[in-house]
Amino acid sequence: MATERRYVVTFYKTITTDYGHDKEIEERVLEVTAVDEQTALERAQAEFCRLKELSDWRLHADRCAVEEGGSST
């Protein structure tokens, strides 16, 4: 049985500034536990949808990035 590790998943949204430039901002950062990066991504996407009451995370974010690590509690 694989051991679950902590992952930090950051959701990003690209916005257009008042000057017409695109800028990427952090929409939300979630910490999840999972056996691998793909499972962590899926869990974070589901949690993002639950928190924002969405059917698809891409309605409020353009991309997400996964990093292993996070705080230990």
Secondary structure, 3 states (H helix, E strand, C coil): CCCCEEEEEEEEEEEECCCCCEEEEEEEEEEEEECCHHHHHHHHHHHHHHHHCCCCHHHCCCEEEEEECCCCC
